[in-house]
Amino acid sequence: MGQECLSQKRVILRLALAVVLAGLTAVLTCGCGRRPNPYEQQLSRAVEAGVRGQELFSEGQTRRAERSFNRSLEMHAGLDDPAGTAKQLNNLGAAAAAREDLAQAATYFRQALFVNEQLGDVAAAALNLANLAALAEKTGDRLQAARYLQDALNRARLSGTPQVLGQILCQAAGAALAENDLGTAAALLAEAAPASAHPAVRGPWHYQQGRLHLAGGDLHQAGAFFHQALAADRTALNRLGMGADLLGLAEVEEKQGNLGQAFLYASRAFRLYLAGQRWNQARQSLETLRRLNQMGRLGQDLPALEQQLQAARKTAAPCPGEVDPKQGAVGRRQ
């Protein structure tokens, strides 16, 4: 059962990277005393719309985030800015993946990949491939996931961008851990160590180190790494990463026989996912809570948590008359 939890957390972490991987377009700066021209003004608005979408996505407001991403996409396209267009296609892919529309997510990621390849942006293309790898794994196509991830890793090494390389190395280490290949995972994390000081890499790197030590039976070190990952992800406001870190800590406590403490960590992950409207992760965290409650005879009121999940999903349901996202409408979200 613990192995199943780890497998889900790996998927969560990889998809949690998706928006971070898109990056932020630099805000335009103008020379002292010079007013921005009309093109610069519109480009600045396009960037602002994308940044706002990322903020909303981080808060779990995926429908509103998609609207901002689509608005930014339209503006970048209208300005003939292919790099900005590719960034928003990647962001839309991340949003589609968050609401489990994996086919639409793959379409967006492939579109972004095509544009970045034509632009010669090796680092951005590597990130698109890493997101496609995460989707392929989620659908159970491990062979295709491995191909995408290896291609992403090769390009990341060529890109000369430490942050991108560090992120993808962490994802590759997670894939190796899924296959119980601890040696390969350790080597990949050692290669990623120089980039681990970067805010976008610090959380994933410590999280995967926690998993590596957990798999090796060193519970003390595993817990220490998960705590460091949680602190890093909290600083970066990576809520999905925080949830995975908390579930890692729950597993450490469970293996040490501290079922009450394990329940507390898992309940924190549940509430975090609930607040962020990550329904699948919340549901899986609830399953972990059920198991811990039964094993430890903790007597916790799990039906109340189930009711909270159902009520939250009902509150967040699309408004009557809103277009079904499955029909491919712009501005979709669940």
C-alpha positions as CSV (number, residue, x, y, z in Angstrom):
1,M,0.0,0.0,0.0
2,G,2.9,2.3,0.8
3,Q,4.4,1.7,-2.6
4,E,1.1,2.7,-4.2
5,C,1.3,6.0,-2.3
6,L,4.8,6.6,-3.5
7,S,3.8,5.9,-7.1
8,Q,1.0,8.5,-6.9
9,K,3.2,11.0,-5.2
10,R,5.7,10.7,-8.1
11,V,3.0,11.6,-10.6
12,I,1.8,14.5,-8.4
13,L,5.3,15.9,-8.2
14,R,5.9,15.7,-11.9
15,L,2.7,17.3,-12.8
16,A,3.2,19.9,-10.1
17,L,6.3,21.0,-12.0
18,A,4.3,21.8,-15.1
19,V,3.5,25.4,-14.5
20,V,6.9,26.0,-12.9
21,L,8.5,24.6,-16.0
22,A,6.8,27.1,-18.2
23,G,8.8,29.9,-16.5
24,L,8.0,33.6,-16.3
25,T,8.5,35.9,-19.2
26,A,10.7,38.9,-18.3
27,V,8.7,42.0,-17.7
28,L,9.6,44.7,-20.3
29,T,11.9,47.4,-19.1
30,C,12.3,50.7,-20.9
31,G,15.1,53.2,-21.0
32,C,15.0,56.1,-18.5
33,G,12.5,58.7,-19.7
34,R,11.3,56.7,-22.6
35,R,7.6,55.7,-22.8
36,P,6.9,52.1,-24.0
37,N,5.7,51.9,-27.6
38,P,2.3,50.2,-28.3
39,Y,3.9,46.8,-29.0
40,E,5.7,46.9,-25.6
41,Q,2.6,47.9,-23.8
42,Q,0.6,45.0,-25.3
43,L,3.4,42.6,-24.6
44,S,3.5,43.7,-21.0
45,R,-0.2,43.1,-20.7
46,A,0.2,39.6,-22.2
47,V,2.9,38.8,-19.7
48,E,0.8,40.0,-16.8
49,A,-2.1,37.8,-17.9
50,G,0.1,34.8,-17.9
51,V,1.6,35.6,-14.5
52,R,-1.9,36.0,-13.1
53,G,-2.8,32.6,-14.5
54,Q,0.1,31.0,-12.8
55,E,-0.9,32.6,-9.5
56,L,-4.5,31.3,-9.9
57,F,-3.2,27.9,-10.8
58,S,-1.1,27.8,-7.7
59,E,-4.2,28.5,-5.7
60,G,-6.0,25.6,-7.3
61,Q,-8.4,27.9,-9.3
62,T,-7.8,26.1,-12.5
63,R,-10.8,27.4,-14.4
64,R,-9.9,31.0,-13.8
65,A,-6.2,30.2,-14.5
66,E,-7.1,28.8,-17.9
67,R,-9.0,31.9,-18.8
68,S,-5.9,34.0,-18.0
69,F,-3.7,31.6,-19.9
70,N,-6.0,31.7,-22.9
71,R,-6.1,35.5,-22.8
72,S,-2.3,35.7,-22.6
73,L,-2.1,33.2,-25.5
74,E,-4.4,35.2,-27.7
75,M,-2.4,38.4,-26.9
76,H,1.0,36.8,-27.6
77,A,-0.3,35.3,-30.8
78,G,-1.8,38.7,-31.9
79,L,1.7,40.2,-31.3
80,D,3.4,37.5,-33.3
81,D,5.4,36.4,-30.2
82,P,6.0,32.7,-30.7
83,A,8.1,32.3,-27.5
84,G,5.3,33.7,-25.4
85,T,2.8,31.6,-27.3
86,A,4.7,28.5,-26.5
87,K,4.9,29.4,-22.8
88,Q,1.1,29.8,-22.6
89,L,0.5,26.5,-24.5
90,N,2.6,24.8,-21.9
91,N,0.6,26.5,-19.1
92,L,-2.6,25.4,-20.7
93,G,-1.3,21.9,-20.8
94,A,-0.5,21.9,-17.1
95,A,-4.1,23.2,-16.4
96,A,-5.7,20.5,-18.6
97,A,-3.6,17.8,-16.8
98,A,-4.7,19.2,-13.4
99,R,-8.4,18.5,-14.4
100,E,-7.5,15.1,-15.8
101,D,-8.0,16.0,-19.5
102,L,-4.8,14.2,-20.4
103,A,-5.5,14.1,-24.2
104,Q,-6.0,17.9,-24.3
105,A,-2.9,18.4,-22.1
106,A,-0.8,16.3,-24.5
107,T,-2.1,18.3,-27.4
108,Y,-1.0,21.6,-25.7
109,F,2.4,20.2,-24.7
110,R,3.1,19.0,-28.3
111,Q,2.1,22.3,-29.7
112,A,4.4,24.1,-27.4
113,L,7.2,21.6,-28.2
114,F,6.8,22.2,-31.9
115,V,7.1,25.9,-31.5
116,N,10.1,25.7,-29.2
117,E,11.9,23.3,-31.5
118,Q,11.4,25.7,-34.5
119,L,12.7,28.5,-32.3
120,G,15.7,26.5,-31.3
121,D,14.9,26.9,-27.6
122,V,16.4,23.6,-26.3
123,A,15.7,24.2,-22.7
124,A,12.0,25.0,-23.2
125,A,11.6,22.0,-25.5
126,A,13.2,19.8,-22.8
127,L,10.6,21.0,-20.3
128,N,7.7,20.2,-22.8
129,L,9.1,16.7,-23.2
130,A,9.3,16.3,-19.4
131,N,5.6,17.2,-19.1
132,L,4.8,14.7,-21.9
133,A,6.7,12.1,-20.0
134,A,4.6,12.8,-16.9
135,L,1.4,12.4,-18.9
136,A,2.6,9.1,-20.5
137,E,3.4,7.6,-17.1
138,K,0.0,8.7,-15.7
139,T,-1.7,6.8,-18.6
140,G,0.4,3.7,-17.8
141,D,2.6,4.0,-20.9
142,R,5.9,3.6,-19.2
143,L,7.9,2.9,-22.3
144,Q,6.8,6.1,-24.0
145,A,7.3,8.0,-20.7
146,A,10.9,6.7,-20.6
147,R,11.5,7.8,-24.2
148,Y,10.2,11.3,-23.6
149,L,12.1,11.6,-20.3
150,Q,15.4,10.5,-21.9
151,D,14.9,12.9,-24.8
152,A,14.2,15.7,-22.3
153,L,17.3,14.8,-20.2
154,N,19.5,14.8,-23.3
155,R,18.2,18.2,-24.4
156,A,18.5,19.6,-20.9
157,R,22.2,18.6,-20.7
158,L,22.7,20.4,-24.0
159,S,20.8,23.5,-23.0
160,G,23.4,24.9,-20.5
161,T,20.5,25.9,-18.2
162,P,21.2,24.5,-14.7
163,Q,17.7,25.1,-13.4
164,V,16.1,23.1,-16.3
165,L,18.7,20.3,-16.0
166,G,18.2,20.1,-12.2
167,Q,14.4,19.8,-12.6
168,I,14.5,17.1,-15.2
169,L,17.2,15.2,-13.4
170,C,15.0,15.1,-10.3
171,Q,12.1,13.8,-12.5
172,A,14.4,11.1,-13.9
173,A,15.5,10.1,-10.4
174,G,11.9,9.7,-9.5
175,A,11.4,7.4,-12.5
176,A,14.4,5.4,-11.5
177,L,13.0,5.0,-8.0
178,A,9.7,3.8,-9.4
179,E,11.7,0.9,-10.9
180,N,13.6,0.4,-7.6
181,D,16.8,1.4,-9.3
182,L,18.4,3.1,-6.4
183,G,21.9,3.3,-7.9
184,T,20.7,5.2,-11.0
185,A,18.5,7.5,-8.8
186,A,21.4,8.3,-6.6
187,A,23.7,9.1,-9.6
188,L,21.0,11.4,-11.1
189,L,20.5,13.3,-7.8
190,A,24.3,13.7,-7.4
191,E,24.3,15.3,-10.9
192,A,21.5,17.5,-9.9
193,A,23.1,18.6,-6.6
194,P,24.8,21.8,-8.0
195,A,21.3,23.0,-9.1
196,S,19.6,22.1,-5.9
197,A,20.1,25.6,-4.5
198,H,17.7,27.0,-7.1
199,P,14.2,27.6,-5.6
200,A,12.5,25.6,-8.4
201,V,14.9,22.6,-7.9
202,R,15.4,22.7,-4.1
203,G,12.0,21.1,-3.2
204,P,12.0,18.3,-5.8
205,W,15.7,17.5,-5.1
206,H,15.1,17.1,-1.3
207,Y,11.9,15.2,-1.9
208,Q,13.6,12.6,-4.2
209,Q,16.4,12.3,-1.7
210,G,13.8,11.5,0.9
211,R,12.3,8.8,-1.3
212,L,15.8,7.4,-2.0
213,H,16.6,7.1,1.7
214,L,13.2,5.7,2.4
215,A,13.7,3.0,-0.2
216,G,17.1,2.3,1.3
217,G,15.6,1.9,4.8
218,D,17.2,5.0,6.4
219,L,14.1,6.5,7.9
220,H,15.9,9.1,9.9
221,Q,17.6,10.6,6.8
222,A,14.4,10.2,4.8
223,G,12.4,12.2,7.3
224,A,15.1,14.9,7.4
225,F,15.0,15.3,3.6
226,F,11.2,15.4,3.5
227,H,11.2,18.1,6.1
228,Q,13.7,20.1,4.0
229,A,11.6,19.5,0.9
230,L,8.5,20.8,2.7
231,A,10.3,24.0,3.9
232,A,11.5,24.6,0.3
233,D,8.2,23.9,-1.3
234,R,6.4,26.1,1.2
235,T,8.8,29.0,0.4
236,A,8.2,28.5,-3.3
237,L,4.4,28.1,-2.6
238,N,4.5,24.8,-4.5
239,R,1.3,23.4,-2.9
240,L,1.3,20.1,-4.8
241,G,4.9,19.6,-3.8
242,M,4.0,20.3,-0.2
243,G,1.3,17.6,-0.3
244,A,3.8,15.1,-1.6
245,D,6.3,16.0,1.1
246,L,3.6,15.6,3.8
247,L,2.7,12.2,2.5
248,G,6.4,11.2,2.5
249,L,6.6,12.2,6.1
250,A,3.4,10.2,6.8
251,E,5.0,7.1,5.3
252,V,8.2,7.6,7.4
253,E,6.1,7.8,10.6
254,E,4.0,4.8,9.6
255,K,7.1,2.7,9.1
256,Q,8.3,3.8,12.5
257,G,5.0,2.7,14.0
258,N,3.9,6.2,14.8
259,L,0.4,5.9,13.3
260,G,-1.1,8.9,15.0
261,Q,1.7,11.2,13.7
262,A,1.4,9.6,10.3
263,F,-2.4,10.3,10.3
264,L,-1.7,14.0,11.2
265,Y,0.7,14.4,8.2
266,A,-1.7,12.7,5.8
267,S,-4.6,14.8,7.1
268,R,-2.5,17.9,6.5
269,A,-1.9,16.7,2.9
270,F,-5.7,16.0,2.5
271,R,-6.7,19.5,3.6
272,L,-4.0,21.1,1.4
273,Y,-5.3,19.2,-1.6
274,L,-8.8,20.1,-0.7
275,A,-8.0,23.8,-0.5
276,G,-6.3,23.6,-3.8
277,Q,-9.2,21.7,-5.5
278,R,-6.9,18.7,-6.3
279,W,-9.7,16.2,-6.0
280,N,-7.9,13.0,-7.1
281,Q,-5.0,13.7,-4.7
282,A,-7.4,14.5,-1.9
283,R,-9.3,11.3,-2.5
284,Q,-6.1,9.2,-2.4
285,S,-5.0,11.0,0.8
286,L,-8.4,10.1,2.3
287,E,-7.7,6.4,1.4
288,T,-4.4,6.7,3.3
289,L,-6.2,8.2,6.3
290,R,-8.8,5.3,6.2
291,R,-6.0,2.8,6.3
292,L,-4.1,4.5,9.1
293,N,-7.3,5.0,11.1
294,Q,-8.1,1.3,10.9
295,M,-4.6,0.1,11.6
296,G,-4.1,2.4,14.6
297,R,-7.7,2.3,15.8
298,L,-7.4,6.1,16.0
299,G,-11.2,6.6,16.1
300,Q,-11.1,9.6,13.7
301,D,-14.3,10.9,12.1
302,L,-13.5,10.1,8.5
303,P,-17.1,10.5,7.2
304,A,-16.8,14.1,8.1
305,L,-13.8,14.4,5.9
306,E,-15.6,12.6,3.1
307,Q,-18.5,15.1,3.4
308,Q,-16.0,18.0,3.2
309,L,-14.6,16.6,0.0
310,Q,-18.0,16.1,-1.5
311,A,-19.1,19.6,-0.5
312,A,-16.0,21.2,-1.8
313,R,-16.4,19.5,-5.2
314,K,-20.0,20.5,-5.4
315,T,-19.1,24.1,-4.6
316,A,-16.4,24.2,-7.3
317,A,-18.6,22.5,-10.0
318,P,-19.0,24.5,-13.2
319,C,-21.9,27.0,-13.2
320,P,-25.0,26.1,-15.1
321,G,-24.7,27.0,-18.8
322,E,-20.9,26.9,-18.7
323,V,-19.4,25.0,-21.6
324,D,-18.2,21.5,-20.9
325,P,-14.4,21.5,-21.0
326,K,-14.5,18.1,-22.7
327,Q,-16.0,19.8,-25.8
328,G,-12.8,21.8,-26.4
329,A,-14.0,25.3,-25.5
330,V,-11.6,28.1,-24.7
331,G,-11.4,29.1,-21.1
332,R,-12.3,25.6,-19.7
333,R,-11.7,24.4,-16.3
334,Q,-13.3,22.2,-13.7
